[in-house]
Amino acid sequence: MVCDRYHDRSISDRSAVVADTSATKASDVTDKCRMDDQTTTGTDALIKAAVKTGLSLVFGLLHQNLSLERQLGHQSSGGGSICNNVLQSALDIVMTFEPLSLADKRRLSPLAVSSLADVTSFLRSVASPQSSADTDGRRLAAELMLVIATQRGSLRYLLEWIEMSLCAAVRFEAKASSSNADSEQELHPHMITCTTFVAVLSQMKKAMVHSVTTLLLFHKI
């Protein structure tokens, strides 16, 4: 009887030890998962801080370069405007994207959407008549903003571009009329090139054809 009780007690003790060990392992796994979640969250926060800080730095340097060029004169920069070169490079890259590459928000992180909004705000400021950019810089900013709006595939962004163009054109026309400007190039500093306009229309056509083809295939299936 005593042996049975002792045997039962030893079994219960071993069971308690096993239970405690299992609970400890489960707690360790839970803590590890929490640490992984915290590490991921911390990594995302660091990436967001780096991207936001980097964009602010780049935009600030480009604005400073435009102001310096305006003070010293555009002829002083022998290699051309740094801001114009950056805008031209960005425009060339975005023009190679597939249609509606930036339209699916499910594939874009919140940081990417926020960064696109910051880029659009910067381009709007460069294209405005109050900016220190020259005619080419304002044109490149307007073209890049239009191409990005087309890639995002929403009427909202196209309307934002139209609003920017109308506001910039009206303000510049008032400024030009007050200063009695005679040059046709100065009267239309925000005119986008025919090449960019045709490329944007081609992107829209490709996107429309792709959507129609997808719908037809879906109905056949």
Secondary structure as UniProt FT lines:
FT   HELIX           2..72
FT   HELIX           74..76
FT   TURN            78..79
FT   HELIX           82..95
FT   TURN            99..102
FT   HELIX           105..107
FT   HELIX           110..127
FT   TURN            129..130
FT   HELIX           135..152
FT   HELIX           155..179
FT   HELIX           184..187
FT   TURN            189..190
FT   HELIX           194..220
//
